[in-house]
């Protein structure tokens, strides 16, 4: 099993080299390489998840060097669960991207630029999840950020370049701080191996340990978009192509949250910054959801809800209990699928109508029932409507907060409830304006045609049919095709999110075992160091 651990990192990089060698030729082979690589990574991730749950942490010592001086990749319950969920998401988004590029006849640029950058980002995400030392974690972040810089600015429009510049500056600044934190850590302890750091931090002077913890928390707070380091996200993500935006929303911030969970549980179990994390969680939830309520664009609304729901995950970490940590792990897995599927559906709305502005949308529930269902289900899941997994995840976190019983934990419980209600208000308002009300005048172009499409796979053929706008005028529908695979990949992701409701018992039990293993620390340390010191 140990031989499989590097596969999710190495295989996408090998695929990138092969795709660059082929160039923009043989597009079917290029597509097969992309989809096949991600499918293999998904299968390997599921195998590693099963093995880690059965046998405990698995370790691959790269090059045969011991963890003290070499690179260790560690597959435990937490890392393999994140890896399995992220692999399923990246496969669905890749199929969506391929379908879109083929429909637009833009496959040359996609195959030669978008897909290599995409696979590099996937390799970086996998490396970050599996990394057993701080410097390799930095390398994983740089790989995924390098790929994301390309994806964010793909197409070269003015808005994407502007947003990409902001995103790049923020990313480089946080990476520089990460390097400084690694240097301070190595200077204080003589190692960057997480297993060794777990032992050596215990004998460090408290002020040095606290300094290192705060530096690392600041780095990951920027990458996870925790308030007040979250202002960059709503201005950056909505400008990217729909597949890139969906992947960013689902995965990139979660890698930062994963890093916080890993380091707080393994390296800093004393919890000196518990109150700080609680305040950060509370402000992230409230500021993010208030921003979502104020938006009149679907992409920006979802970007702000992304920020607010990061607060739920930090809430679980801040409690420093097995119940709170399990709730955070469950919520991360749930949120990856839900947020990604919502952005994919939003991309379909934009392709069909030419806009995501709520002031210009309306009547989509009648014009496109399939898109309406694909949006409604994950939106209600995000809002936490029973019995969906969003409700179960929030319920677990609230129960953990009540069990803690401290005044700050109870304030967080109240903040979580308020955030959930405001999230419901935000998505309900979006649904009402975009799907339920009659189409406004803004949906009619200057030429007198509605920005409407013929859908393959929606069961509709509205081409040439009259559509009535908000003023009672009729216009003829134009034909912009939504490919079947766009619907299929999005529906698969929505179904995956729904499966977390059906399988909530086993998934939450797995999250509890992952949390117990995290807080025990010894299984991880012994697996990496081989029982020796």
N, C-alpha and C positions, 0 to 999 in steps of 0.2 A: 504493500500500500504506500509506503514511503516514496517509492519511485514515481507515483502518480502526482505527488504534491506539486512539483514544479510545472506540470503540464498546463494549468490555467494561465501561467505567466509566459512560458516559453512558446507554446503553440501559436498564440496570436501574433507574436513577434516573427516567428517563422513564416506565417501566412502573409505578413506585411512584406517581407523580403520577396516572397514568391510573387505577390501581386505587383510589386514595383518592377520586377523583372519582366513580367508579362506586358505591363503597360496598360493602355486602354483597349487593347485588342481582346478578342475572345471573351466577350462580356458574359456569356453563360458560364464559362469556366471560372471567371472572376466571381460571379455570384455564388457558384457552388463552393468555391474556396471560403468565402466569407461566412455563408450559412453553415457549411460543414464544420468549419473551425469552431464556431460558437456552439453548435450542437454537441460536438465532442467535449468541449469545455463544460457544458451543462451536465452531460453524463458523468464525467469525471468528478465534478463537484458533488453530485448526488452520491456517488460511491464513497467519496471522502467523508461526506456528512454521516453516512451510515456507519462507516468504520470508526470515525471519531466518537460517535455516540456509543458504540459498542465497547471500544477498547481504550478510550481516553485519548489524550493528545498524541498526534503523530508528528514526527520531526524528520525533515530532510536536511542533512548537513551538506550544503553545496560544495562540490569539489573534495568532499571527504574531510574537510577541516572541522575541528571541534567548534562549538558555539562560542567559546572564549575568544577565538581569533578569526573565525570564519563567519559565513552567512548561514543562518538557520531559517528555514521556512517551517512554520508551525501550523498544523491543521487541528484545531480543537473544535468543540461544539459551536462556539460563537463564530469563529472565522469561517467554518464550513457552511453554517447556516446562511451567513451573509453572502458567501460565495455562490451558493446554490440559487438563492433568490435573485442575485444580480445577474447570474448567467442566464436565467430564464428571461429576465427583462431585456437584456442586451440582444438575445436571439429574436425576440418579438419586434424590437425596435429596428433591427437590421432588416427583417423581412418587410416591415412598413417602409423603410427607406428605399429598398430596392424597388418595391412596387411604385412608389412615388416617382423615382428617377426614370423608370421605364415609361411611365405614362407621360412624363414631360419630355421624353427623348433627350434627357440630359445625363445619360449614363456614363459618357466619357469622363466628364469632370468628377462625377460621383465615384467612379471606380478608381480613378487615378489620384484623387485627393481626399475625398470624404471617407472612403472605406479604410485606407491605410491609417489615417488619423484616428478613426473610430476604433480599429483593432489595437492601436497603441494605447488608447485610453482604457480599453478593456484589460489589457495586460497590466497597466498601472494600477487599476482598481484591484485586480487579483493579487498583485504583489503587495499592496498596502494591507489587504485583509490577512495575508499569510505571513507577513514579515515578522521575524523574531528579534529584530534589533532596530534601534532608532534610525540609524543611517539608511538602512534598506527601506524603512518606512518613508524616509525623505525621498529616496529614489522612486518609490512607487508613486508618491504624490507628484513628483516632477514629470513622470511619464504620463500620468492621467491629465495633468495640467497642460503639458505640451500638446497632447492630442486635442484637448478642449479649446485651446487657443485657435487652432485651425478650424475646428467645427463651428465655433462661435462666429467667426468672420467669413465663413464659406459663402461665396456669392459676391462679396466685396461691396455691398451696398453701404451708403453713408452711415445709416443707423447702426449697422453691424460693426463697422470699423470703429465708430465712436464708442459703442458699448464694449467692443473687444479691447480697446485701449484701456478703459477703466478696469475691466476684469484682469487684464494682464498686469497692470501696475499693482493692483491689490494682491494678485497671486505671487508676483515676484517679491513684494514687500514681506508677505507672510513667510515665504520660503527663505528669505534672508534671515528673518528672525528665528526660523526653525534651525538653520545652520548654526546660529549663535547659541541657541539653547543646547544643541548637540555638543558643541565645543565646550560649553560650561559643564555639561554633564560628564563628558569624558575627562575634563580636567579635574573634576571633583571625585570621580570614582575609578577612572582608568579603564572603563569599558562602555560599550553602547548596547551590549546584549541585554535584552529586557529581563531574562531570567537572572543574570548576574546583578543587574540593577535592583531587582526586587530584594536581593539580600543586602547589597551594599548601601542602599538608601536608609536602611534601618539603623545604621551606625553613623550616618552623616549628622553633623550639627543641624538642628532644626531650621535655622534661618537659611542655610544653603539649600536644604531640601525644599523649603517653601519657595525660594526664589526660582528653582528649576521647575517646580510644579506650576507656578504662575506663568512662567515664560511659555511652557508647553501648552497650557490651557489657552493662553492668548492666541497662539498659532492656530490651534484647532478651532477656537471660537470664530476666527476669521473664516476658515475654510468651511465650517458648518453653518455660517451665517447666524450666529447667536448675537442677540442685541447686546451692546450697541454696534457691533461689528457686522451688521447685516445690510447696511444701506446700499451696498454695491449690487445685491442680488436682483431686486425688482427692476433695476434699470438695465441689467445685462441679459438675463435669461430670455425675456420676451422677444428679443430681436433676432435670435438664432433661428435656423431652419427648424421645423416642427420636430423631426426625429432627434436633433441635437438638444433642443429645449427639453424634450421629454426625458432624455437620458440624463441630462444635467440635473433636472428636478428630482428624478428618482434616485440617483446614485451619488453624485459628487458631494453634496452636503452630508450624506449618510456616512461617507468615508471619514469625514471629520468627526461625526458623532461616534462612530465605531472606535476611532482612536482615543477619544475621551473615555469611553467605557473601558477600553483595554488598559490604558495607563492609570486611570483612577483606581481600578480594581486591583491591578497587579503591582503597580509601583508606589501608589500613595493610598494604602488602605486605612490610614489613620484619619482621613476625612477632615483635615483642618480648614478646607475651603468649602465645606458643606453649605454654610449660609450664603456664601458668595454665589455658588452654583444655583441655589434656590432662588435668589433674587434675579439672577440672569434668566432662569427658566420662566419666572413669573413675567418679567418685562418682555421677554421674547414672545410669549404667548399673547399677551395683551396688545403690545404695539403692533405685532404682525397682523392680528385679526382685525384691529381697528383700521389698519391700512387696507385690508381686503374689503371691508365694508364700504370704504370710500371710493373704490375703483369703478370705472365705467367700461373697462376692457377685460375680457375673460382672461387673457394671458397675465395681465398684471394682478388681477384678483387671485389667480392661482399661485402666482409668485409670492404674494403676501401671505396666503394661507400656508405655503411651504415654510416660510419663516416662522409663523406662529406655531406650527406643529412640531418644529424642532424643539420648541420649549417643552412639549410633553416628554420627549426623550431625555432631555437634560433633567427634568423633574425626577424621573426614575433613578438616574445616576446620583443626583444630589442626596437622595434618601440614604444611600450607602447601606442598603439592606438587600437580602436575597430577593424579597418580594418586589422591591422597587426596581432592582436590576433586571429581574425577569420581565417585569412590565415594560421596561425600556427596550429590551431585546425584541420582545413580541411586537412592540409598536414600530420599531425600525423596519422589521420584515414586512409588516402590513403596509406601512406608508410608502415603501419603495414601489410596490405594485400599484397602489391606488393613485399616487401622484403622477406616475409615468403614464398610466392609462388616460387620465384626465387631459394631460397635455397632448397625447396622440389624438384624442377626440377633438380637441380644440384645433389641431392642425387640419383635421378633416372639415371642420366648420369653416375655417379660413379658406381652404381650397374651394369649398362649395360656394361660399358667399362673397369671397374677396375681402372679408373683414372679420375682426373679433371684437369690434366696438359694440357695446350693448345698445348704444343710441341708434345704431343702423341695422340691428338684427331684430327678427321677430318671425313667428309662425313656423319655426323649424320643426316643431313636434308634428305638424300636419304635413309639411313638405318632405320631411325625412324622419320617419318614425324610428328607423334603426339607429341613426345618429343620436336621436333623442334618448333612446334606451341606454345606449353605450355611455352617454354622459350622465344620465340620471342615477344609474346604479353606483358607480364609484363616487359620485358627488354625495349621495346619501351615506355611503360608507365613510367618506372623509368627515362628514358632519357627525358621525357617531350614532346613527339611527339603529335601534335594536332590530334584529339580533346580529347585525353585521359585525365584522371583525373590528371596525373602528370603535364601535360601542364597547366591545369586549376588551380591547386594548386600553381604552380610557378607564373602564371600570376597574381593571387590574391596577392601574396607576393610582386611582382614587382610593381603592382599598389599601394600597401600600401607604399612602399618605395618612389615612385615618389610623392605620395600625401604628404609625410613627407617633402620632398624637401631639407633636410639638406645635407651638403656636405658628411657626413659620410653615410647617407642613400643612396645617389646616388652612392657612392663607393660600397656599398653592392649590389645595383641593378646590377652594372657592374660585380661584383664578382659572383652573382647568374647566370647571363647569360653565363659567361665564364665556370662556373662549369657545367651548363647544356650541353654546347657544348662538353666539355671534357668527360662528362658521356656518351653522345651519341657515341663519339669516342671509349671509353673503351668497351661498350657493342657491338658496331659494329665490333670491332676487335675480340672480343670473338666469336661473331656469325660467322664471316668469317673463323676463324681458327677451331672452333669446329664443325661447321655444314656445311659450304659451300665448303671448299677446299677438295681435294681428301684425303683419309686416308693416313697418313704417315706410315713409316716403324714401328714406335713405337706401332702401333695398332696390330702388329703381335707378338705372343708369341714365346718363344723358341721352342715350340712343333709345330709351324707352323699353329696355329689357331688364328683367329681374336677374340678379346675379345668382342663378339657380342652376342645378346640374342634373344630368342624367346619371343615375347610380347603377352600376353593375353590382348586383348582390343585395340591393335594398328592396327589390321587389317592385320598383317604380320605374316608369318610363315617362317622365313628365315633359319630354322634348316636344315643343310646339303647343303645349297645353296652356291656356290662359291662367294667370295667377293674379289675384286681386290684392292690391296694396292697401295701406291704411286709409287712403282717400277714396277707395272704391274704384280706382282706375284699373284697367286690365293691361297686362304686359305679357309678352311671349317669353317663355323660358329658353335660355341658351343651353348649350351642351358642353360641359366640362366634366370629363369622366373621373369618377372616383373608382379606382380599381378594386377588384374583389379582395386582393391580398391585403389592402389597407384595412378593410373591414375585418378580415379574418384574423390578422395579427392583433388588432385592437381588441376584438372580441375574446381572443385567447388570453390576453392580459387581464381583461375584466373578469374572465372566468377564473383565472389564477387567484385574483384578489378575493373572489367569492369563495374559492376553495378554502381560504383561511378561516372563513366562517364555519364551513362544514367540518373542517379538521382543526377547529380551535382548541379542542381538548388535547390532542397529541402535540400540536404546535406549542401550546402554552406549557405543557409538561417538558418539552424539549428546551424551551426558554428557561424554565426553572432549573433544569439540570445544567444548562450553560452558565446560569448565574451562580449556582452553587460551586461549580468548577472554577469560575473566575475568582470568587471570594475566598475559596480554599487556598489558591495560589500554589500550593505544593505540587499538585499534579502537573501543572505547567512547568514549574521549575525543575522538577525531577526528570520530566520527559526531555527537556532541552539539554540539561547538564548531565544526563545519564546517571543521576543519583549521586554524582560526585560534585565536589566544589573546587 
